């Protein structure tokens, strides 16, 4: 396995500073955000689409430091019923257009989440009662989610991008293993997972069981941890609406690797990925509000180096 960096983790740094940091840490890959919910601090998607020279310049900067791009990321909500939905959809389509021009075969996204009929905002249905909840959910999938994703999968395939890696995330139609597999079954294997264990942790799922269930559908992985706060959960549950900056009051927080789950967990995590057939990049995503970004990324690299499996096994039992 290889270690990479989602460059939004150090969005305060310039592009050159970010690439220098990745090289100094001995990383092999970077993951660039192109827009939507990201400010895209390190690349200008329109300039890269319009200019072969700009693309060659970016690729040269990467090659000079021994880096390649693991994925382009355009996480947002292309199914939002308001204007931002159309804007995020256009970012996704421009990202899909850019990926093959940079030699990238994976685009990381989220599924998006529509509202119900007539809604102005998305509506995340997580219960089956009162009865209107299931009616809304059925309408979302039948009338919005599946038509959109059938079209986007065809669009992506036609433009030479074989993998759309969806992050299972709260307030999205795809937020757990069953919803990811449902969409994949309906629209085909262009859709897979950008496997970020941190979201499954706070929602109460088991990331190791999820890896086993997804198997070959895992297309990209984020290295990100969550710390659960039992004393707070005893009062509030894991349903948390306090802002992320109120870390001391929340029932869970995104943290630097090792501050939520120890080396033993991450060692088991890497082993589960290999057993599932994934032997690719672990892209660090730092969203810890209590640890400085460069320090958090550095600590995460140190932990991953202790636990990752770098080489395939050459062991073969002797025949009797």
C-alpha positions as CSV (number, residue, x, y, z in Angstrom):
1,X,0.0,0.0,0.0
2,X,1.0,3.6,-0.6
3,X,0.5,6.8,1.4
4,X,-1.0,9.9,-0.3
5,X,-2.4,13.3,0.7
6,X,-5.7,15.0,0.1
7,X,-4.2,18.4,-0.4
8,X,-7.2,20.2,1.2
9,X,-5.7,18.9,4.4
10,X,-3.1,21.7,4.1
11,X,-5.1,24.2,2.2
12,X,-3.3,27.1,3.9
13,X,-0.1,26.1,2.0
14,X,0.6,27.1,-1.6
15,X,0.7,24.4,-4.3
16,X,4.6,24.3,-4.2
17,X,4.7,24.2,-0.4
18,X,2.1,21.3,-0.4
19,X,4.0,19.3,-2.9
20,X,7.3,19.9,-1.1
21,X,5.7,18.7,2.1
22,X,4.4,15.5,0.4
23,X,7.9,14.9,-1.0
24,X,9.6,15.6,2.4
25,X,7.3,13.1,4.1
26,X,8.1,10.5,1.4
27,X,4.6,10.3,0.0
28,X,3.8,8.9,-3.4
29,X,0.4,10.4,-4.3
30,X,-1.7,13.5,-3.9
31,X,-5.4,14.0,-4.3
32,X,-6.6,17.4,-5.6
33,X,-10.0,18.9,-4.9
34,X,-11.5,20.8,-7.9
35,X,-14.4,22.7,-6.4
36,X,-18.0,22.2,-5.1
37,X,-17.6,22.1,-1.3
38,X,-13.9,22.7,-1.6
39,X,-12.3,26.1,-2.4
40,X,-9.9,24.1,-4.6
41,X,-6.8,25.9,-3.1
42,X,-4.2,24.1,-5.2
43,X,-5.6,23.8,-8.8
44,X,-7.7,25.9,-11.1
45,X,-9.9,23.4,-13.0
46,X,-10.9,25.9,-15.7
47,X,-7.3,26.8,-16.5
48,X,-6.3,23.2,-16.6
49,X,-9.1,22.3,-18.9
50,X,-8.3,25.1,-21.3
51,X,-4.5,24.9,-21.3
52,X,-2.3,22.0,-22.3
53,X,0.7,24.1,-21.0
54,X,-0.9,24.4,-17.6
55,X,-1.5,20.7,-17.4
56,X,2.1,20.0,-18.4
57,X,3.4,22.4,-15.8
58,X,1.4,20.7,-13.0
59,X,2.5,17.2,-14.0
60,X,6.1,18.4,-14.2
61,X,5.9,19.8,-10.6
62,X,4.6,16.4,-9.5
63,X,7.1,14.4,-11.4
64,X,10.0,16.5,-10.1
65,X,9.0,15.4,-6.6
66,X,8.2,11.7,-7.4
67,X,4.5,12.3,-7.0
68,X,1.4,11.2,-9.0
69,X,-2.3,12.0,-8.7
70,X,-4.4,9.3,-7.0
71,X,-7.7,11.0,-7.7
72,X,-9.5,14.2,-8.4
73,X,-12.2,15.1,-5.8
74,X,-15.3,17.1,-6.4
75,X,-17.4,16.3,-3.3
76,X,-20.6,18.3,-3.1
77,X,-24.3,17.8,-3.6
78,X,-25.2,17.7,-7.3
79,X,-28.8,16.7,-6.3
80,X,-29.5,19.7,-4.2
81,X,-32.9,21.1,-5.4
82,X,-31.5,24.7,-5.4
83,X,-29.0,26.4,-7.7
84,X,-26.0,24.9,-5.9
85,X,-27.1,21.5,-7.1
86,X,-26.6,22.5,-10.7
87,X,-23.3,24.2,-9.9
88,X,-22.0,21.1,-8.2
89,X,-23.1,18.9,-11.1
90,X,-21.1,21.1,-13.5
91,X,-18.1,20.9,-11.2
92,X,-18.4,17.1,-11.3
93,X,-18.7,17.0,-15.1
94,X,-15.7,19.3,-15.6
95,X,-13.7,17.2,-13.1
96,X,-14.6,14.1,-15.1
97,X,-13.4,15.9,-18.3
98,X,-10.2,16.9,-16.7
99,X,-9.3,13.5,-15.1
100,X,-8.1,11.7,-18.3
101,X,-6.2,14.8,-19.4
102,X,-4.1,14.3,-16.3
103,X,-3.9,10.6,-16.6
104,X,-6.3,10.0,-13.7
105,X,-8.9,7.2,-13.7
106,X,-10.7,8.0,-10.4
107,X,-13.0,10.8,-9.4
108,X,-14.0,11.0,-5.8
109,X,-17.6,12.3,-5.2
110,X,-20.6,12.0,-3.0
111,X,-23.9,10.7,-4.1
112,X,-25.8,13.9,-3.4
113,X,-29.1,14.2,-1.7
114,X,-32.4,15.6,-3.1
115,X,-35.3,17.0,-1.1
116,X,-38.7,15.6,-1.2
117,X,-41.4,16.7,-3.8
118,X,-41.4,20.5,-3.7
119,X,-38.6,20.9,-1.1
120,X,-36.1,23.7,-1.3
121,X,-33.4,21.8,0.6
122,X,-32.2,18.2,0.9
123,X,-34.0,15.8,3.1
124,X,-32.0,13.0,4.7
125,X,-34.4,10.2,5.6
126,X,-32.9,8.0,8.3
127,X,-36.1,6.5,9.8
128,X,-39.1,4.5,8.5
129,X,-41.9,6.2,10.5
130,X,-44.0,8.3,10.3
131,X,-45.2,6.9,7.0
132,X,-44.3,9.9,4.8
133,X,-40.6,9.1,5.4
134,X,-40.6,6.0,3.4
135,X,-42.7,7.7,0.7
136,X,-40.2,10.5,0.4
137,X,-37.3,8.0,0.3
138,X,-38.9,6.0,-2.5
139,X,-39.6,9.2,-4.5
140,X,-36.0,10.4,-4.0
141,X,-34.5,7.2,-5.4
142,X,-37.0,6.6,-8.2
143,X,-37.4,10.1,-9.5
144,X,-34.1,11.8,-8.7
145,X,-31.2,9.6,-7.6
146,X,-31.3,6.8,-10.1
147,X,-32.0,8.9,-13.2
148,X,-29.2,11.3,-12.3
149,X,-26.6,8.6,-11.7
150,X,-27.5,6.5,-14.7
151,X,-26.8,9.7,-16.8
152,X,-23.6,10.6,-14.9
153,X,-22.2,7.0,-15.2
154,X,-22.8,7.1,-19.0
155,X,-21.2,10.5,-19.1
156,X,-18.2,9.3,-17.2
157,X,-17.8,6.1,-19.2
158,X,-18.0,8.0,-22.5
159,X,-15.2,10.4,-21.3
160,X,-12.8,7.6,-20.3
161,X,-13.2,7.7,-16.5
162,X,-14.0,4.2,-15.4
163,X,-14.3,4.8,-11.6
164,X,-16.5,7.2,-9.7
165,X,-15.6,6.7,-6.0
166,X,-18.5,7.7,-3.7
167,X,-17.8,8.6,-0.1
168,X,-20.4,7.1,2.3
169,X,-21.3,10.3,4.2
170,X,-24.1,11.7,6.4
171,X,-26.7,13.8,4.7
172,X,-26.2,11.9,1.4
173,X,-28.3,9.3,-0.3
174,X,-25.3,7.0,-0.1
175,X,-24.2,6.9,3.5
176,X,-23.6,3.2,4.3
177,X,-22.8,-0.1,2.7
178,X,-26.4,-1.1,1.6
179,X,-27.0,2.3,0.0
180,X,-23.7,2.2,-1.9
181,X,-24.3,-1.3,-3.1
182,X,-27.9,-0.5,-4.1
183,X,-26.7,2.4,-6.3
184,X,-23.9,0.2,-7.8
185,X,-26.3,-2.6,-8.5
186,X,-28.7,-0.2,-10.3
187,X,-26.2,1.8,-12.4
188,X,-23.2,-0.5,-12.8
189,X,-19.6,-0.9,-11.6
190,X,-18.4,2.6,-12.6
191,X,-19.8,3.5,-9.2
192,X,-17.6,2.3,-6.3
193,X,-16.6,3.5,-2.9
194,X,-14.2,6.1,-1.7
195,X,-13.8,4.3,1.6
196,X,-13.5,6.8,4.5
197,X,-13.8,4.9,7.8
198,X,-14.3,8.0,9.9
199,X,-18.0,8.5,8.9
200,X,-18.9,4.9,9.5
201,X,-17.3,5.1,13.0
202,X,-19.6,7.8,14.3
203,X,-22.7,6.4,12.6
204,X,-22.1,3.1,14.5
205,X,-21.0,0.9,11.6
206,X,-18.0,-1.4,11.7
207,X,-15.4,-0.3,9.1
208,X,-13.7,-3.7,9.0
209,X,-17.0,-5.5,8.2
210,X,-17.8,-2.8,5.6
211,X,-14.5,-3.5,3.9
212,X,-15.3,-7.1,3.7
213,X,-18.8,-6.5,2.3
214,X,-17.6,-4.0,-0.3
215,X,-14.6,-6.0,-1.6
216,X,-13.8,-5.0,-5.2
217,X,-16.1,-2.0,-5.0
218,X,-13.5,-0.1,-3.0
219,X,-11.8,2.3,-5.5
220,X,-10.0,4.7,-3.2
221,X,-9.4,5.1,0.5
222,X,-9.2,8.1,2.9
223,X,-7.1,7.8,6.0
224,X,-9.2,9.6,8.6
225,X,-10.1,8.9,12.2
226,X,-13.0,9.7,14.6
227,X,-12.9,9.9,18.3
228,X,-16.1,8.9,20.1
229,X,-16.9,10.6,23.4
230,X,-18.9,8.0,25.5
231,X,-19.8,10.4,28.3
232,X,-21.3,12.9,25.9
233,X,-23.0,10.1,23.8
234,X,-24.7,8.9,27.0
235,X,-26.7,12.1,26.9
236,X,-27.0,13.0,23.2
237,X,-26.4,9.8,21.2
238,X,-24.2,9.9,18.2
239,X,-26.6,12.3,16.5
240,X,-24.6,15.5,16.8
241,X,-25.6,19.0,15.6
242,X,-23.0,21.1,17.5
243,X,-20.5,22.9,15.2
244,X,-17.2,21.1,14.6
245,X,-15.3,23.8,16.4
246,X,-17.1,22.9,19.6
247,X,-14.9,19.8,19.9
248,X,-15.0,19.7,23.7
249,X,-18.8,19.5,23.8
250,X,-19.5,17.1,20.9
251,X,-20.3,13.4,21.1
252,X,-17.7,12.6,18.4
253,X,-15.0,14.5,16.5
254,X,-12.8,13.9,13.5
255,X,-9.2,13.5,14.7
256,X,-5.7,12.8,13.6
257,X,-5.0,9.0,13.1
258,X,-4.3,7.3,16.4
259,X,-6.3,9.8,18.5
260,X,-9.5,7.9,18.0
261,X,-8.4,4.4,17.2
262,X,-5.0,2.9,18.0
263,X,-2.3,1.2,15.9
264,X,-4.0,-2.2,16.4
265,X,-7.2,-1.0,14.7
266,X,-5.3,0.6,11.8
267,X,-3.2,-2.5,11.4
268,X,-6.4,-4.6,11.1
269,X,-7.8,-2.0,8.8
270,X,-4.9,-2.3,6.3
271,X,-5.1,-6.1,6.6
272,X,-8.8,-6.0,5.8
273,X,-8.2,-3.9,2.7
274,X,-5.6,-6.3,1.4
275,X,-7.9,-9.3,2.0
276,X,-10.5,-7.4,0.1
277,X,-8.1,-6.9,-2.8
278,X,-7.3,-3.3,-2.3
279,X,-3.5,-2.7,-2.3
280,X,-3.5,1.0,-3.4
281,X,-3.3,4.5,-1.9
282,X,-4.3,5.6,1.6
283,X,-5.0,9.3,1.1
284,X,-4.6,11.3,4.3
285,X,-7.6,13.7,5.0
286,X,-6.8,15.9,8.0
287,X,-9.9,17.5,9.6
288,X,-8.8,17.7,13.2
289,X,-9.7,21.1,14.6
290,X,-7.4,20.7,17.6
291,X,-4.2,19.6,15.8
292,X,-2.3,21.9,13.3
293,X,-2.6,20.5,9.8
294,X,1.1,19.9,9.1
295,X,1.6,18.3,12.5
296,X,-1.5,16.1,12.0
297,X,-0.5,15.0,8.6
298,X,3.0,14.2,9.9
299,X,1.7,12.2,12.8
300,X,-0.7,10.3,10.4
301,X,2.2,9.4,8.1
302,X,4.2,8.1,11.1
303,X,1.3,5.8,12.2
304,X,0.6,4.5,8.7
305,X,4.2,3.6,8.2
306,X,4.0,1.5,11.3
307,X,0.9,-0.4,10.1
308,X,0.7,-0.6,6.3
309,X,1.5,-3.6,4.3
310,X,3.9,-2.4,1.6
311,X,4.9,-5.6,-0.2
312,X,2.9,-8.6,-1.5
313,X,3.6,-11.9,0.3
314,X,5.9,-14.3,-1.4
315,X,5.1,-17.1,1.1
316,X,3.9,-20.4,-0.3
317,X,3.4,-23.4,2.0
318,X,5.5,-26.4,1.1
319,X,3.7,-29.3,-0.6
320,X,3.8,-32.5,1.3
